[in-house]
């Protein structure tokens, strides 16, 4: 019976995450790039400067957390398993050229992420506790006047928060630590559950403080490890870039354990895993952006745009280059195991594989914190503020459950909910795209002069 349910869910997931959604997500990013005149290219440097500097006007503006904290909270939810296992899966099934299409997805996704944040700030509102609330459910219901579609997004997001944002993450940490260090999943689950509960009980300000400390550390640690691997394999890097660009437009022949890939498969894997990693268009990160102290929508949107750049163009690139330059990409392995073995080959004394396990644990824990906030705001949108405390307690308890049970069905169902979030969000983005353009024309020139 369980196998039958899993088969049905996997089939539904393949439809949800099929070509129509990928085309819609990528097409929306391309459309927004055009009407915003390449905002992600002409404003990239200012967006990175804004992300890592303080503005006095921002500190005095309405909001709950700084724009840096909002960025780190959003990054906590996106820099995760997808950066380790997702990149490896894309390359294992689509060949080295898949990384090229991940780059393209990231670049056009920056315009999507920018637009989401503009709308999140413009249509946000205060709850009865004085905290900011925003995201797709608000700009869909307030901007378009389609309340039922806003509720639908909130429903999908709240379910996804318990699956892909909770149990899937704790399960990944438990398996990684058990495999690398022999730690019991029960111990991992209890520690994670308590650690998560202690943070999220304090709300967004508590989450933001922790993610602002953890996220920069875990990203830098991972990039240092990847840099060591690339330094050791320095002579193979030029060939790795050749493989990436060559096989982006040429079928990848079978070799070793690699079954070969047509251009269509290479493109599909790169785009799908790129979207899964940076979540541009899914509608999750604007929920965090809405909490930021900011002088205007465009200012925070520029900061949010840098999230996709850091996630996909930086972190995913390092992972991909380590895998390809190691020569292990054609071994037939996939997922986190492929990344771990690629690091292990390059970094001696098993330090590479251990580093991947430790980083995976940090990545997954930070994702728990980020998604707890997304789920909370979605639940509150449906059930109002009375649901806040019960939600936080249940979310922390479910972390333990996820660490110690088999998650095949949960993963498949959560994957469906995660994909379904995109449809109402993309409707909101496309129908409110003129609002994004107007806000950009109003505020962008001043921001670029700063």
DRENDO-1510 file (C-alpha; in Angstrom, 1 decimal, always signed):
<recs>
REC; n; res; u; v; w
REC; 1; UNK; +0.0; +0.0; +0.0 .
REC; 2; UNK; +2.8; +2.4; +0.9 .
REC; 3; UNK; +4.6; +1.7; -2.3 .
REC; 4; UNK; +1.4; +2.4; -4.3 .
REC; 5; UNK; +0.9; +5.7; -2.5 .
REC; 6; UNK; +4.5; +6.7; -3.1 .
REC; 7; UNK; +4.2; +5.8; -6.8 .
REC; 8; UNK; +1.1; +8.0; -7.1 .
REC; 9; UNK; +2.7; +10.9; -5.3 .
REC; 10; UNK; +5.9; +10.6; -7.4 .
REC; 11; UNK; +3.7; +10.7; -10.6 .
REC; 12; UNK; +1.9; +13.8; -9.4 .
REC; 13; UNK; +5.2; +15.4; -8.5 .
REC; 14; UNK; +6.5; +14.7; -12.0 .
REC; 15; UNK; +3.5; +16.5; -13.4 .
REC; 16; UNK; +3.8; +19.5; -11.0 .
REC; 17; UNK; +7.5; +19.9; -11.6 .
REC; 18; UNK; +7.2; +19.1; -15.3 .
REC; 19; UNK; +8.0; +21.2; -18.3 .
REC; 20; UNK; +5.0; +23.6; -18.0 .
REC; 21; UNK; +6.1; +24.8; -14.5 .
REC; 22; UNK; +9.8; +25.0; -15.6 .
REC; 23; UNK; +8.9; +27.0; -18.7 .
REC; 24; UNK; +6.6; +29.3; -16.6 .
REC; 25; UNK; +9.2; +29.9; -14.0 .
REC; 26; UNK; +12.0; +30.5; -16.5 .
REC; 27; UNK; +9.7; +32.5; -18.8 .
REC; 28; UNK; +8.5; +34.8; -16.0 .
REC; 29; UNK; +12.2; +35.5; -15.1 .
REC; 30; UNK; +13.0; +36.3; -18.7 .
REC; 31; UNK; +9.9; +38.6; -19.0 .
REC; 32; UNK; +10.7; +40.4; -15.8 .
REC; 33; UNK; +14.3; +40.8; -17.0 .
REC; 34; UNK; +13.1; +42.5; -20.2 .
REC; 35; UNK; +10.6; +44.9; -18.7 .
REC; 36; UNK; +13.0; +45.8; -15.9 .
REC; 37; UNK; +15.8; +46.4; -18.5 .
REC; 38; UNK; +18.2; +43.8; -17.0 .
REC; 39; UNK; +17.9; +45.0; -13.4 .
REC; 40; UNK; +20.1; +42.2; -12.2 .
REC; 41; UNK; +23.0; +43.2; -14.4 .
REC; 42; UNK; +22.9; +47.0; -14.2 .
REC; 43; UNK; +22.3; +47.0; -10.4 .
REC; 44; UNK; +24.3; +44.0; -9.3 .
REC; 45; UNK; +27.2; +45.9; -7.7 .
REC; 46; UNK; +24.8; +48.3; -5.8 .
REC; 47; UNK; +22.7; +45.3; -4.6 .
REC; 48; UNK; +25.8; +43.6; -3.1 .
REC; 49; UNK; +27.0; +46.8; -1.5 .
REC; 50; UNK; +23.5; +47.4; +0.0 .
REC; 51; UNK; +23.4; +43.8; +1.3 .
REC; 52; UNK; +26.5; +44.2; +3.4 .
REC; 53; UNK; +26.3; +47.9; +4.5 .
REC; 54; UNK; +24.0; +49.7; +7.0 .
REC; 55; UNK; +21.8; +52.6; +6.1 .
REC; 56; UNK; +20.7; +55.1; +8.8 .
REC; 57; UNK; +17.4; +55.6; +6.9 .
REC; 58; UNK; +16.8; +51.8; +7.0 .
REC; 59; UNK; +17.3; +51.6; +10.8 .
REC; 60; UNK; +14.7; +54.3; +11.3 .
REC; 61; UNK; +12.2; +52.8; +8.9 .
REC; 62; UNK; +9.3; +50.4; +9.7 .
REC; 63; UNK; +10.1; +46.8; +9.9 .
REC; 64; UNK; +11.3; +44.1; +12.4 .
REC; 65; UNK; +14.8; +43.2; +11.2 .
REC; 66; UNK; +17.7; +44.8; +9.3 .
REC; 67; UNK; +17.9; +44.2; +5.5 .
REC; 68; UNK; +21.1; +42.1; +6.2 .
REC; 69; UNK; +19.2; +40.0; +8.6 .
REC; 70; UNK; +16.3; +39.6; +6.1 .
REC; 71; UNK; +18.8; +38.5; +3.5 .
REC; 72; UNK; +20.5; +36.0; +5.9 .
REC; 73; UNK; +17.1; +34.6; +6.9 .
REC; 74; UNK; +16.1; +34.1; +3.2 .
REC; 75; UNK; +19.6; +32.6; +2.5 .
REC; 76; UNK; +19.2; +30.2; +5.4 .
REC; 77; UNK; +16.2; +28.7; +3.6 .
REC; 78; UNK; +17.8; +28.5; +0.2 .
REC; 79; UNK; +21.5; +27.7; +0.8 .
REC; 80; UNK; +20.9; +24.1; +1.8 .
REC; 81; UNK; +20.6; +20.6; +0.6 .
REC; 82; UNK; +20.0; +21.8; -3.0 .
REC; 83; UNK; +23.5; +23.4; -3.1 .
REC; 84; UNK; +25.1; +20.0; -2.1 .
REC; 85; UNK; +22.8; +17.3; -3.3 .
REC; 86; UNK; +20.8; +19.3; -6.0 .
REC; 87; UNK; +23.9; +20.4; -7.9 .
REC; 88; UNK; +25.3; +16.8; -7.8 .
REC; 89; UNK; +22.0; +15.4; -9.1 .
REC; 90; UNK; +21.8; +17.9; -11.9 .
REC; 91; UNK; +25.3; +17.0; -13.1 .
REC; 92; UNK; +24.9; +13.2; -12.5 .
REC; 93; UNK; +21.8; +13.1; -14.7 .
REC; 94; UNK; +22.4; +15.9; -17.1 .
REC; 95; UNK; +26.1; +16.1; -17.4 .
REC; 96; UNK; +28.5; +19.0; -16.8 .
REC; 97; UNK; +26.4; +21.3; -19.1 .
REC; 98; UNK; +23.6; +21.3; -16.5 .
REC; 99; UNK; +25.7; +23.7; -14.4 .
REC; 100; UNK; +25.6; +26.3; -17.3 .
REC; 101; UNK; +21.8; +26.1; -17.3 .
REC; 102; UNK; +21.8; +26.5; -13.5 .
REC; 103; UNK; +23.7; +29.8; -14.1 .
REC; 104; UNK; +21.1; +31.0; -16.7 .
REC; 105; UNK; +18.3; +30.1; -14.3 .
REC; 106; UNK; +20.0; +32.0; -11.5 .
REC; 107; UNK; +20.6; +35.1; -13.6 .
REC; 108; UNK; +17.0; +35.4; -14.8 .
REC; 109; UNK; +15.8; +34.3; -11.4 .
REC; 110; UNK; +17.4; +37.4; -9.9 .
REC; 111; UNK; +14.8; +39.6; -11.7 .
REC; 112; UNK; +12.1; +37.3; -10.3 .
REC; 113; UNK; +13.5; +37.6; -6.7 .
REC; 114; UNK; +13.7; +41.4; -7.1 .
REC; 115; UNK; +10.1; +41.6; -8.2 .
REC; 116; UNK; +8.9; +39.4; -5.4 .
REC; 117; UNK; +10.6; +41.6; -2.8 .
REC; 118; UNK; +9.2; +44.9; -4.3 .
REC; 119; UNK; +5.7; +43.5; -4.0 .
REC; 120; UNK; +6.3; +42.0; -0.6 .
REC; 121; UNK; +7.4; +45.4; +0.9 .
REC; 122; UNK; +4.7; +47.4; -1.0 .
REC; 123; UNK; +1.8; +45.3; +0.2 .
REC; 124; UNK; +3.0; +44.3; +3.7 .
REC; 125; UNK; +1.0; +45.1; +6.8 .
REC; 126; UNK; +1.3; +44.9; +10.6 .
REC; 127; UNK; -0.3; +42.2; +12.6 .
REC; 128; UNK; -1.9; +42.7; +16.0 .
REC; 129; UNK; +1.5; +42.2; +17.7 .
REC; 130; UNK; +3.0; +45.0; +15.7 .
REC; 131; UNK; +5.1; +42.7; +13.5 .
REC; 132; UNK; +5.3; +43.0; +9.7 .
REC; 133; UNK; +3.6; +40.4; +7.6 .
REC; 134; UNK; +4.0; +40.1; +3.8 .
REC; 135; UNK; +4.6; +37.8; +0.9 .
REC; 136; UNK; +2.6; +36.4; -2.0 .
REC; 137; UNK; -0.5; +35.8; +0.0 .
REC; 138; UNK; -0.6; +39.5; +0.7 .
REC; 139; UNK; +0.3; +40.9; -2.7 .
REC; 140; UNK; -2.1; +38.5; -4.4 .
REC; 141; UNK; -5.1; +39.4; -2.1 .
REC; 142; UNK; -4.4; +43.1; -1.7 .
REC; 143; UNK; -2.8; +43.9; -5.1 .
REC; 144; UNK; -5.0; +41.7; -7.2 .
REC; 145; UNK; -8.0; +41.4; -4.9 .
REC; 146; UNK; -8.1; +37.6; -5.4 .
REC; 147; UNK; -8.3; +36.5; -1.7 .
REC; 148; UNK; -8.9; +32.8; -2.4 .
REC; 149; UNK; -5.7; +32.6; -4.4 .
REC; 150; UNK; -3.8; +34.2; -1.6 .
REC; 151; UNK; -5.2; +31.6; +0.8 .
REC; 152; UNK; -4.3; +28.8; -1.6 .
REC; 153; UNK; -0.7; +30.0; -1.6 .
REC; 154; UNK; -0.6; +30.1; +2.2 .
REC; 155; UNK; -2.0; +26.6; +2.4 .
REC; 156; UNK; +0.6; +25.2; +0.0 .
REC; 157; UNK; +3.4; +27.0; +1.9 .
REC; 158; UNK; +2.3; +25.9; +5.3 .
REC; 159; UNK; +2.2; +22.3; +4.3 .
REC; 160; UNK; +5.6; +22.6; +2.5 .
REC; 161; UNK; +7.0; +24.1; +5.7 .
REC; 162; UNK; +6.4; +20.9; +7.6 .
REC; 163; UNK; +7.8; +18.7; +4.9 .
REC; 164; UNK; +10.6; +20.1; +2.8 .
REC; 165; UNK; +11.2; +22.9; +5.3 .
REC; 166; UNK; +11.2; +20.6; +8.4 .
REC; 167; UNK; +11.2; +16.8; +8.3 .
REC; 168; UNK; +13.2; +16.5; +5.1 .
REC; 169; UNK; +15.9; +18.8; +6.6 .
REC; 170; UNK; +16.2; +17.0; +10.0 .
REC; 171; UNK; +16.2; +13.7; +8.2 .
REC; 172; UNK; +19.1; +14.8; +6.0 .
REC; 173; UNK; +21.1; +16.0; +9.0 .
REC; 174; UNK; +20.4; +12.7; +10.9 .
REC; 175; UNK; +21.6; +10.5; +8.0 .
REC; 176; UNK; +24.6; +12.7; +7.3 .
REC; 177; UNK; +25.9; +12.6; +10.9 .
REC; 178; UNK; +25.1; +8.9; +11.3 .
REC; 179; UNK; +27.0; +8.1; +8.1 .
REC; 180; UNK; +30.0; +10.3; +8.9 .
REC; 181; UNK; +30.3; +10.1; +12.6 .
REC; 182; UNK; +28.0; +7.3; +13.8 .
REC; 183; UNK; +25.7; +9.6; +15.7 .
REC; 184; UNK; +22.3; +8.1; +16.5 .
REC; 185; UNK; +19.4; +9.7; +14.6 .
REC; 186; UNK; +17.5; +10.0; +17.9 .
REC; 187; UNK; +20.3; +12.1; +19.4 .
REC; 188; UNK; +20.4; +14.3; +16.3 .
REC; 189; UNK; +16.6; +14.6; +16.3 .
REC; 190; UNK; +16.4; +15.6; +20.0 .
REC; 191; UNK; +19.3; +18.1; +19.7 .
REC; 192; UNK; +17.8; +19.7; +16.5 .
REC; 193; UNK; +14.3; +19.8; +18.0 .
REC; 194; UNK; +15.4; +21.6; +21.1 .
REC; 195; UNK; +17.8; +23.9; +19.2 .
REC; 196; UNK; +15.1; +24.8; +16.7 .
REC; 197; UNK; +12.5; +25.4; +19.4 .
REC; 198; UNK; +14.7; +27.7; +21.5 .
REC; 199; UNK; +15.3; +29.9; +18.5 .
REC; 200; UNK; +11.8; +30.0; +16.8 .
REC; 201; UNK; +10.0; +30.6; +20.1 .
REC; 202; UNK; +11.4; +34.2; +19.9 .
REC; 203; UNK; +10.0; +34.9; +16.5 .
REC; 204; UNK; +11.6; +36.6; +13.5 .
REC; 205; UNK; +14.0; +38.7; +15.6 .
REC; 206; UNK; +15.4; +35.6; +17.3 .
REC; 207; UNK; +15.6; +33.7; +14.0 .
REC; 208; UNK; +17.3; +36.6; +12.3 .
REC; 209; UNK; +20.0; +37.0; +15.0 .
REC; 210; UNK; +20.9; +33.3; +14.7 .
REC; 211; UNK; +20.8; +33.1; +10.9 .
REC; 212; UNK; +22.9; +36.2; +10.7 .
REC; 213; UNK; +25.6; +34.4; +12.7 .
REC; 214; UNK; +25.2; +30.9; +11.2 .
REC; 215; UNK; +24.7; +31.6; +7.5 .
REC; 216; UNK; +27.8; +33.7; +6.8 .
REC; 217; UNK; +29.9; +31.2; +8.8 .
REC; 218; UNK; +28.6; +28.1; +7.0 .
REC; 219; UNK; +28.9; +29.6; +3.5 .
REC; 220; UNK; +32.5; +30.7; +4.2 .
REC; 221; UNK; +33.4; +27.4; +5.7 .
REC; 222; UNK; +32.0; +25.5; +2.7 .
REC; 223; UNK; +33.6; +27.9; +0.2 .
REC; 224; UNK; +37.0; +27.4; +1.9 .
REC; 225; UNK; +36.7; +23.7; +1.7 .
REC; 226; UNK; +35.7; +23.9; -2.0 .
REC; 227; UNK; +38.6; +26.3; -2.6 .
REC; 228; UNK; +41.1; +23.8; -1.1 .
REC; 229; UNK; +39.7; +21.1; -3.4 .
REC; 230; UNK; +39.9; +23.4; -6.5 .
REC; 231; UNK; +43.4; +24.4; -5.6 .
REC; 232; UNK; +44.5; +20.8; -5.4 .
REC; 233; UNK; +42.8; +20.1; -8.8 .
REC; 234; UNK; +43.8; +23.4; -10.2 .
REC; 235; UNK; +45.1; +22.0; -13.5 .
REC; 236; UNK; +41.7; +20.4; -14.2 .
REC; 237; UNK; +39.6; +23.6; -13.8 .
REC; 238; UNK; +40.1; +24.8; -17.4 .
REC; 239; UNK; +38.9; +21.5; -18.7 .
REC; 240; UNK; +35.9; +21.6; -16.3 .
REC; 241; UNK; +34.8; +24.9; -17.8 .
REC; 242; UNK; +35.3; +23.5; -21.2 .
REC; 243; UNK; +33.0; +20.5; -20.3 .
REC; 244; UNK; +30.4; +22.9; -18.8 .
REC; 245; UNK; +30.1; +25.2; -21.9 .
REC; 246; UNK; +30.6; +22.4; -24.5 .
REC; 247; UNK; +27.9; +20.1; -23.0 .
REC; 248; UNK; +25.5; +22.9; -22.5 .
REC; 249; UNK; +24.8; +22.7; -26.2 .
REC; 250; UNK; +26.2; +19.2; -27.1 .
REC; 251; UNK; +24.9; +15.8; -25.9 .
REC; 252; UNK; +27.0; +14.2; -23.2 .
REC; 253; UNK; +28.3; +10.8; -24.2 .
REC; 254; UNK; +28.1; +7.8; -21.8 .
REC; 255; UNK; +31.3; +7.2; -19.9 .
REC; 256; UNK; +32.1; +5.4; -16.7 .
REC; 257; UNK; +28.9; +5.0; -14.8 .
REC; 258; UNK; +27.3; +8.0; -16.6 .
REC; 259; UNK; +24.5; +7.0; -18.8 .
REC; 260; UNK; +24.8; +9.9; -21.2 .
REC; 261; UNK; +22.4; +12.9; -21.6 .
REC; 262; UNK; +20.7; +14.7; -24.5 .
REC; 263; UNK; +20.7; +18.5; -24.6 .
REC; 264; UNK; +17.0; +18.5; -23.5 .
REC; 265; UNK; +17.8; +16.5; -20.4 .
REC; 266; UNK; +20.8; +18.6; -19.6 .
REC; 267; UNK; +18.7; +21.8; -19.9 .
REC; 268; UNK; +15.8; +20.3; -17.9 .
REC; 269; UNK; +18.1; +19.1; -15.0 .
REC; 270; UNK; +20.0; +22.4; -14.9 .
REC; 271; UNK; +16.9; +24.6; -14.8 .
REC; 272; UNK; +14.9; +22.4; -12.4 .
REC; 273; UNK; +17.7; +22.1; -9.9 .
REC; 274; UNK; +18.6; +25.7; -10.2 .
REC; 275; UNK; +15.1; +26.7; -9.3 .
REC; 276; UNK; +15.0; +24.2; -6.5 .
REC; 277; UNK; +18.2; +25.7; -5.1 .
REC; 278; UNK; +17.4; +29.4; -5.2 .
REC; 279; UNK; +13.6; +29.2; -5.0 .
REC; 280; UNK; +13.1; +32.2; -7.3 .
REC; 281; UNK; +9.5; +32.3; -8.3 .
REC; 282; UNK; +8.3; +29.9; -5.6 .
REC; 283; UNK; +7.3; +32.8; -3.3 .
REC; 284; UNK; +9.1; +31.8; -0.1 .
REC; 285; UNK; +11.8; +34.4; +0.3 .
REC; 286; UNK; +9.6; +37.5; -0.1 .
REC; 287; UNK; +8.0; +36.5; +3.2 .
REC; 288; UNK; +11.3; +37.2; +4.9 .
REC; 289; UNK; +11.9; +40.3; +2.8 .
REC; 290; UNK; +8.6; +41.8; +4.1 .
REC; 291; UNK; +10.0; +41.9; +7.6 .
REC; 292; UNK; +13.0; +44.1; +6.7 .
REC; 293; UNK; +13.4; +47.7; +7.9 .
REC; 294; UNK; +13.7; +49.6; +4.7 .
REC; 295; UNK; +13.2; +53.1; +3.3 .
REC; 296; UNK; +11.5; +51.9; +0.1 .
REC; 297; UNK; +10.5; +48.7; -1.7 .
REC; 298; UNK; +13.3; +48.9; -4.3 .
REC; 299; UNK; +16.1; +49.2; -1.6 .
REC; 300; UNK; +15.1; +45.8; +0.0 .
REC; 301; UNK; +14.5; +44.3; -3.4 .
REC; 302; UNK; +18.0; +45.0; -4.5 .
REC; 303; UNK; +19.3; +43.3; -1.3 .
REC; 304; UNK; +17.0; +40.3; -1.9 .
REC; 305; UNK; +18.2; +40.0; -5.5 .
REC; 306; UNK; +21.7; +39.3; -4.3 .
REC; 307; UNK; +20.4; +36.2; -2.5 .
REC; 308; UNK; +20.0; +34.3; -5.8 .
REC; 309; UNK; +23.4; +35.5; -6.9 .
REC; 310; UNK; +25.1; +34.2; -3.8 .
REC; 311; UNK; +23.1; +30.9; -3.8 .
REC; 312; UNK; +23.4; +29.9; -7.4 .
REC; 313; UNK; +26.2; +31.9; -9.1 .
REC; 314; UNK; +28.6; +31.5; -6.1 .
REC; 315; UNK; +27.8; +28.5; -3.9 .
REC; 316; UNK; +26.4; +26.2; -6.6 .
REC; 317; UNK; +29.3; +27.0; -8.9 .
REC; 318; UNK; +31.8; +26.0; -6.3 .
REC; 319; UNK; +30.0; +22.7; -5.8 .
REC; 320; UNK; +29.8; +22.0; -9.5 .
REC; 321; UNK; +33.4; +22.8; -10.2 .
REC; 322; UNK; +34.6; +20.5; -7.4 .
REC; 323; UNK; +32.5; +17.7; -8.8 .
REC; 324; UNK; +33.5; +18.2; -12.4 .
REC; 325; UNK; +37.2; +18.9; -11.8 .
REC; 326; UNK; +37.5; +15.8; -9.6 .
REC; 327; UNK; +36.5; +13.7; -12.6 .
REC; 328; UNK; +34.1; +11.8; -10.4 .
REC; 329; UNK; +31.0; +13.3; -12.0 .
REC; 330; UNK; +30.7; +10.3; -14.4 .
REC; 331; UNK; +31.0; +7.6; -11.7 .
REC; 332; UNK; +27.3; +6.9; -11.6 .
REC; 333; UNK; +26.8; +8.3; -8.1 .
REC; 334; UNK; +24.3; +11.1; -7.5 .
REC; 335; UNK; +23.1; +13.4; -4.7 .
REC; 336; UNK; +25.0; +14.3; -1.6 .
REC; 337; UNK; +27.1; +11.1; -1.9 .
REC; 338; UNK; +28.6; +12.3; -5.2 .
REC; 339; UNK; +29.5; +15.7; -3.7 .
REC; 340; UNK; +31.0; +14.0; -0.6 .
REC; 341; UNK; +33.1; +11.6; -2.7 .
REC; 342; UNK; +34.3; +14.5; -5.0 .
REC; 343; UNK; +35.5; +16.4; -1.9 .
REC; 344; UNK; +37.0; +13.2; -0.5 .
REC; 345; UNK; +39.1; +12.6; -3.6 .
REC; 346; UNK; +40.5; +16.1; -3.5 .
REC; 347; UNK; +40.9; +16.8; +0.2 .
REC; 348; UNK; +43.1; +14.2; +2.0 .
REC; 349; UNK; +42.5; +12.2; +5.2 .
REC; 350; UNK; +38.7; +12.0; +4.6 .
REC; 351; UNK; +38.5; +15.7; +5.7 .
REC; 352; UNK; +36.6; +16.5; +2.5 .
REC; 353; UNK; +33.7; +14.1; +3.1 .
REC; 354; UNK; +33.5; +15.1; +6.8 .
REC; 355; UNK; +33.4; +18.8; +5.7 .
REC; 356; UNK; +30.4; +18.1; +3.4 .
REC; 357; UNK; +28.6; +16.3; +6.3 .
REC; 358; UNK; +29.2; +19.2; +8.7 .
REC; 359; UNK; +28.2; +21.8; +6.1 .
REC; 360; UNK; +25.1; +19.7; +5.2 .
REC; 361; UNK; +24.1; +19.8; +8.9 .
REC; 362; UNK; +24.5; +23.5; +9.1 .
REC; 363; UNK; +22.7; +24.1; +5.8 .
REC; 364; UNK; +19.8; +21.9; +6.9 .
REC; 365; UNK; +19.5; +23.5; +10.4 .
REC; 366; UNK; +19.5; +27.0; +8.9 .
REC; 367; UNK; +16.8; +25.9; +6.4 .
REC; 368; UNK; +14.7; +24.7; +9.4 .
REC; 369; UNK; +14.9; +28.2; +10.9 .
REC; 370; UNK; +14.1; +30.0; +7.7 .
REC; 371; UNK; +11.2; +27.8; +6.7 .
REC; 372; UNK; +9.8; +27.9; +10.2 .
REC; 373; UNK; +9.1; +31.6; +9.7 .
REC; 374; UNK; +7.6; +31.0; +6.2 .
REC; 375; UNK; +5.3; +28.4; +7.6 .
REC; 376; UNK; +4.4; +30.6; +10.6 .
REC; 377; UNK; +3.4; +33.5; +8.4 .
REC; 378; UNK; +1.4; +31.3; +6.2 .
REC; 379; UNK; -0.4; +29.6; +9.1 .
REC; 380; UNK; -1.1; +33.0; +10.7 .
REC; 381; UNK; -2.6; +34.3; +7.4 .
REC; 382; UNK; -5.1; +31.4; +7.5 .
REC; 383; UNK; -5.8; +31.0; +11.2 .
REC; 384; UNK; -4.7; +34.5; +12.5 .
REC; 385; UNK; -2.3; +35.3; +15.4 .
REC; 386; UNK; -3.8; +32.8; +17.8 .
REC; 387; UNK; -2.0; +30.0; +15.9 .
REC; 388; UNK; +1.5; +31.4; +16.5 .
REC; 389; UNK; +2.5; +29.6; +19.7 .
REC; 390; UNK; +0.9; +26.3; +18.9 .
REC; 391; UNK; +2.6; +26.3; +15.5 .
REC; 392; UNK; +6.0; +27.0; +16.9 .
REC; 393; UNK; +5.7; +24.1; +19.4 .
REC; 394; UNK; +4.4; +21.7; +16.8 .
REC; 395; UNK; +7.1; +22.7; +14.3 .
REC; 396; UNK; +9.9; +22.0; +16.9 .
REC; 397; UNK; +8.4; +18.6; +17.8 .
REC; 398; UNK; +8.1; +17.5; +14.2 .
REC; 399; UNK; +11.8; +18.1; +13.7 .
REC; 400; UNK; +12.4; +15.0; +16.0 .
REC; 401; UNK; +9.9; +13.0; +14.0 .
REC; 402; UNK; +11.6; +13.8; +10.7 .
REC; 403; UNK; +15.0; +12.7; +12.0 .
REC; 404; UNK; +13.9; +9.1; +13.0 .
REC; 405; UNK; +11.4; +8.0; +10.3 .
REC; 406; UNK; +11.5; +7.1; +6.7 .
REC; 407; UNK; +10.4; +10.1; +4.6 .
REC; 408; UNK; +9.8; +8.8; +1.1 .
REC; 409; UNK; +6.0; +9.7; +1.2 .
REC; 410; UNK; +6.6; +12.9; +3.1 .
REC; 411; UNK; +9.3; +14.0; +0.7 .
REC; 412; UNK; +7.1; +13.3; -2.3 .
REC; 413; UNK; +4.1; +15.1; -0.9 .
REC; 414; UNK; +6.1; +18.1; +0.3 .
REC; 415; UNK; +7.8; +18.3; -3.1 .
REC; 416; UNK; +4.3; +18.6; -4.6 .
REC; 417; UNK; +3.3; +21.4; -2.2 .
REC; 418; UNK; +6.6; +23.2; -2.8 .
REC; 419; UNK; +5.9; +23.2; -6.6 .
REC; 420; UNK; +2.3; +24.2; -6.2 .
REC; 421; UNK; +3.3; +27.3; -4.3 .
REC; 422; UNK; +4.8; +28.7; -7.6 .
REC; 423; UNK; +1.5; +28.8; -9.5 .
REC; 424; UNK; -0.4; +31.5; -7.5 .
REC; 425; UNK; +2.9; +33.4; -6.9 .
REC; 426; UNK; +3.6; +33.6; -10.6 .
REC; 427; UNK; +0.1; +34.8; -11.3 .
REC; 428; UNK; +0.7; +37.6; -8.8 .
REC; 429; UNK; +4.1; +38.4; -10.3 .
REC; 430; UNK; +2.8; +38.6; -13.9 .
REC; 431; UNK; -0.4; +40.5; -13.2 .
REC; 432; UNK; +1.4; +43.0; -10.9 .
REC; 433; UNK; +4.5; +43.3; -13.0 .
REC; 434; UNK; +3.6; +46.9; -14.0 .
REC; 435; UNK; +3.5; +47.8; -10.3 .
REC; 436; UNK; +7.1; +46.5; -10.0 .
REC; 437; UNK; +8.1; +48.6; -13.0 .
REC; 438; UNK; +6.5; +51.7; -11.6 .
REC; 439; UNK; +8.1; +51.3; -8.2 .
REC; 440; UNK; +11.5; +50.7; -9.8 .
REC; 441; UNK; +11.2; +53.9; -11.9 .
REC; 442; UNK; +10.2; +55.8; -8.8 .
REC; 443; UNK; +13.0; +54.6; -6.5 .
REC; 444; UNK; +15.9; +53.0; -8.5 .
REC; 445; UNK; +17.7; +56.1; -9.8 .
REC; 446; UNK; +18.2; +57.4; -6.2 .
REC; 447; UNK; +19.4; +54.0; -5.0 .
REC; 448; UNK; +22.0; +53.7; -7.8 .
REC; 449; UNK; +23.5; +57.0; -6.9 .
REC; 450; UNK; +24.1; +56.1; -3.3 .
</recs>
